[in-house]
Amino acid sequence: MASLTSSQPSISLGTYLCDRKLRAPVISWLKEELGVNVPSDFEDLEDEDIDTFIEDHKLKPVTKRRLLRAYREIKLQAVDSPCSRTSSTHSRSGSMVQVDEASDGSIIVAPDATDQQVNLVRLQNGTCIPIHLWRRSISFLTVREQAVSVCGISHFFRECSDVYMQNFWSEPIVHLPQDASSLARAMEMCQYLTRQEGYVEGTIVVVALGSGVYEVEGSWTNSYGHKRQKTLSVPFNNLSFVGKGERETIVDGGFVVENGRKIHFSGLTVKISSWNGLVAFGVATEMILQNVTIEKCQNHGVGAFDGAKLVATECQFRQNGSCGVYAHRCTTTSRLTNCTFHHNKGDGVRAQSGAVVDLMGQGASVHDNEGNGLCAWDRGSINVYQPCVLNDMSHGNKDQNVTMSYGGTVQQKDRKEK
């Protein structure tokens, strides 16, 4: 691979980038739009210029990584200074400098703490750069590269990455699409991270979803052997999916929370699931929703079953194939605050077989559903707490606004303490 050093003759932009597996269209765009005619022109660009270029051309992840590596290599080599490679220890101003050889043949200079002049890292081609710039370059790597790839390169690289990961664990966030190519890959990476030494049990790991549509790939099979396509079971505890907003971040598919896990969703829309949009199964399982829209799912918008707990605040459940929210079986509870349930083909809210649903907040509304507004069936209970008013909040539904059957109850109650 062609490399730029002070001792080598100049090479063309085409040769330099082709060696790094970048194709002609990208090279042409760089020339026309950024004025990059020779590799050294990258020195005059800023990170924002490259980021905008990548976004404008919607470069695929592989091409994006290759361009960023080429750009950062030039920027780092702009601070090139000559160093010898004659021995594993070197002396400068009376200080000894230890050399650490990486697995790829590059050499890392680990300086003596008393000599600030030798805080250099030597690359494979002989180039030396200041350690603070090397650490800065490491900070550009994604969480996946830091946690999975970097640590095995060399002792020095591992130490730099350890510092990065210590900061990461103070506020663990995995970004899509930067850190993972799909929701499934993001969950796999988070599961890997929570098994590492730096993870503290109970810490919430955030999956931050940028603007756009994220398709759920894969399937989930329930205990009865029924397979649900485009549905993923969240594989571990204390995970939070955070979007940019209900209109900006769209999840095409559904999620299952089970086995006593506690999972958060906020600032996104879940839609077009081939089954239920979101599902919580089992005792001690908890699903928490904040500013989430569940719409156009084939069955229920959200289902809570077999002792699970659902907590939703300022959410919308609309245009689903059956109920907006369906709670089933004893010890299953749902606490829904300032939520709206409308234009579903079944009931707006249904509590069945001993499940309990609490509706709260002045903003709560159940309207224009093709089934019932509120349905309590087979010992199911729906409690409407002040200031939410039962006679006002359920209206305009095609069947009945409130219905109770087989021991089910729907009742107005005083304000509930949080």
N, C-alpha and C positions, 0 to 999 in steps of 0.2 A: 504494500500500500504506500502510495506517495505520501511524504511527510514534509512539512515545512520547517527548516532550521536555517540558521544564519550561514551555515557552511554549504548549503545546497543551492543549485541554480533555481531560478523561478520556474514554477510549473503553471500551466494554464488552469483556469477555473474548471474547464471541462474535465481535464485529467484528474484534478484533485477530487472533484465531486463524484465522477464516475468510479474512481477507486473506492469510494465510500458508498457505492451502489445506489447513487441518486441518478435519476434518468433525465434525458434531454429536456422534457417539458419544464421540470423544476429549474434546471439551469437557465433556460430561456427566460422564465418568469423572474428569476433573481436579477438577470441582466436588465430586463426591460423595466421592472418596477422598483427595484432597490438600487440599481446602478452598480451592482457587484460584477466587475469585469475580470478581476484577478482575486485569488484567495485572500490576499492581504486587505482587500476592501471590507471584509467582514469586521476588521478592527474598528471601523468608523461607524458601525451600526450599534444600536442598543437592543437589549432584550425585547423591549416592546415592539421594535420593528420586526423582529423574527416572529414573535407571537402573533402579531397582526397578519403577517404574510401567511402563516400556517392556517389561521382561522379563515382568512379570505378564500384560500384555495381548498379548504376542507381536506387537508392532507390526511391520508390514512395513517394509523398509528405507527407502522413500521417506517414509512417515509418521514414522518415527523421526527421520530427518534434519530434517524440517520442525519437529517438536516441539523438538528440541535447539537449532535455530537461534533459534526464538522464545524459548525459555528463556534462552539465553545473551545474546540481545539485551537482555532486561530486566535481567539481572544486570550486564551491562556499563554500561547506562545508569543504573544505581543510583549510579555514581560521576560522573554528569554534572556538568560545570562550564561556565560560559559562555565562549565564545571568539568573536572577530569573524572575518569572512571577507572583509575588505575588500581585501586585497592579497596578493600572492604572497610578501611578506616582512613579518614583524612584529617589533616590538621590545618586550622586556619586561626590566626590570632591566638595561638596557644591552646585552642580547645580541640578536643577529639570529637569526631562526629561518627556515630554509628550508622551503618548502612543495612537496610533490610531489603532483601531481594524478594519480589512478589512472584506468585506462581506463573505469571505470564512473561517473566523475564525482565520486567521493569524494575528499577532500583529506587527505593525510597530512602531518603536521607532523614534520619531522626536526630535532630540537633541537641547538643548539650544546652541545658537551660540557661547557662551563664553567658552564652554567646548568641546574641540576637542576629548577628550578621550571617549566620549559617542556617537560618530557619528556611531551608530549601527542600524541595522534593525533586528528585531526578527522574525523568521519564525514560522510557526505553531508548529513545533516539538521542539521549544525552542532554536534552533540554532540562534546565533547572527552573523551577518556579517557587515563589514564596509559599510557605505552608498555609498562610491565611487564605491565599487564593485557591490552593488545593482543597482546603476545607470548604471554601465557598462553592467550588465546583461540585463537591459531593452533595451540598445542600440542594442542588438542582435535581438530583435524582429523585425518583418517586419513592413512596413508602415501600412498594414491592421490591425495587432495586436495592434499597437500603437494607431491608430486613431479610431478603431472600438471597440476593446475588452478591452484594458488596462484601459481606463479612468474611467470606472465604478467600479473598484475594490476597491480603497480606496483613501482618500485625498492625501496621500503621493505619491502613485502610479500615481495619476493624475498629480501631480505637476512635477514629473520626466518626465512623458510623454509629458507634456506641453512644457518642455525645449527641448525635442527631436523634437516636431512638429514645434517649432519656428525655429530650424535649418533646418528642412525639407522645410519650406516655403521659406527659402532664396534661395533654388534651388530644387524645387519640382520634384522628379523623382520616378516613380513607376517601379519596375523591374519585368520583366517576365523571368523565371517562378517563381522567389522567392516570389513575393508579390501577384500574382494572377495565377490561374490555366489555364486561357484562355484569349483571347483578349476581349471577351464579359465581363468577370468578371473584367478585368483591367479597362474597360471603366466605368463599374458600380461603381468601387471603386473611380476612378477619379471624377466621377460625385458627389459622396458622399463627397469627400474631398473638392470640390469647393463650397459646401454649408456650410462648417464649418466657424467658426468665424475668423480663422487665414488667410483665403484666401483673397487676394487682387484682385479685379476685373481687368481682363486683363492679369494676370500672366499666362504664358504658363506652363502647366503641361506636363512633358515628360513621355512617356511610352517607357522605354528602353528594347528592345528585344534582348536577347542573341542569340548565334548561334543556329541554328536548324530550324525546320519547324513548323509554327504556323497555325493551321487550323481554318478558320473562320466558326463558327457554328451559325445557325439561318438563318433568311430570312428578306427581306425588301419588302414592298409593295408600289408601286408608286401611284400617284394620279388617275391613270386609273384602279386601282385594279389589276395590274399585279404583281405577287409575284416573287421575284428573290431569289433563294436559295443561300446559302453560301455567303450572302451579308449583311453587317451591316451598318446601318446609324450611324454616329458619333453623340452622343446625346447632346453634348454641345460644347462650343466655346473654342478656344485657347488650343488645344491639339496637341502634337507633337509626332509622332511615329519615333523612332530612332533605327535603326538596327546596327549590327556589320559590315555590308558591303553587297554588292549585292550578293556575292557568299556564304555568311555565314548565313544571315537571310532571310528566305523564308516565305512569307505569301501565304497560299493556300486558295484563295477566294478573295472577293472584298469589297470595302468600298464606301459609299455614303456620300458626304458632302452637306448639304442643309441648308435652313432657315437662310441664312446670316452668317454662321459660317466660321471661318478661321482656317484651319487645315494644319499641316506640315507633310510631310513624307520624310525620308532621310535614306540612307544607307541600303536599303533592296530591295528584289525582290517580286513583286506581280504576281502571275501566276495561271493558270488553273481556273480562275473564270468562272462560268456558264453563265455569262453575260459580262458586261464591267468590266475591272479590277478596275479602279477608276472612280468615277463620281462626278461632281460638278453641283449642280442645283440651279438656282435662283439668283436674283439680290442681290448684296453685299456678296454673297458666294465666298470664295477664297480658292483655294487649291494650296499649294506650295510644289514642289518636288525638291529634291536635291540628285543626285547620286542614282536614283531609276531605276530599270528595270521592265518593264511591258511586260509580255510575255505569249503566249499560252492561252490567254483568248478567250472565245467562240465568243464574238462580238468585240467591239472596245477595244483597250488597255486603253485609257482614253477618256471620253466624257465630254464636257463642254456644258451646256444647259441653255437657258432662262435667260441670263444676268450674268452668273457666270464668274469668272476670274480664269484662270489657269496660273501658273508661274512654269516653269520647267527649271532646269539647269543641264547639263551633265547627261541626262537621256537617256535610250534606250527604244524604243517601237518596239517590234519585234515578229514575228510569231503569231500574233493575227488573229482571225477569220474574221475580217473586217478591219477597218482602225487602224493605229497606234494611231493617235489623231483625234478626230471628234469634231468640234465646230459648234454649231447650234443656230440660231436666233440672232436678233439684240441685241446689247449691250453685247453679249458674247465675251470675249477677251481671247486670249492665247498668252503668251510671252514665247518663247521656245529658250533657249540659249545653243549652243554647244550640241544639242541633235541629236540622230540618229534614223531613222525610216526605218526598213528594214525587208524584208521577211514576210510582212503582206499579208493576202489574199485579202484585199481590197486596198484602197489608203494609201499611207504613211501618208499624212496630208490632211484633207478635211475641208474646211470652207463653211458653207451653210446658206442660209436664213439670210444674213446680218451679220453673225459672222465675226470677224477679228482675223487673226493669224499673229503674228510677229515672223519671224525666224531670229536668230542672232548668231554671233560667227563663227570663222573660222572652228570650229569643227562640224558644222551642216552638216548633210548628209542624203539624202533620196534616197534609192537605193534598187533594187531587190524586189520591191513589185509586187504582181500579178495584182493589179489594176494600178492606176496612181500614179505618185510620189506626185505631188502637184495638188489638185483639188479644184477650186473655183467655186461654183455653186449657182445659184439663189441669186445674189448680195453679195455673200460671198467674202472676201478679204484676200489674203495672201501677206504679205509684206516681202521681203527678204532684210535685211539691211547689208550694208558693215561692215566689210570686207567679209562677206558671199556673194558669187557670185552665182546668180540664175542659170546661164548657166552651172555651174560646180557642184553645190551641189545636184541637182536632176538628177540621171543617172541610166541607166540599169533597168528601170521599165518596166513591161511587156506591159502595154497599152501605155500611154504617160507619159513623164517626167513632163510635165506641161499641164494642160487643164483648160479651162475657158468656162462656159456655163451660159446662162440666166442671163447675167449681172454680172457674177463673174469676179474678176480681180486677177491676179498674177503679181507682179511688183517688180523690183529692186529699192531700195531706198538708200539714203545716210545714213551714220551712225546715229543711234538713240541715243539720250541722255538718260542716265539711270534715 
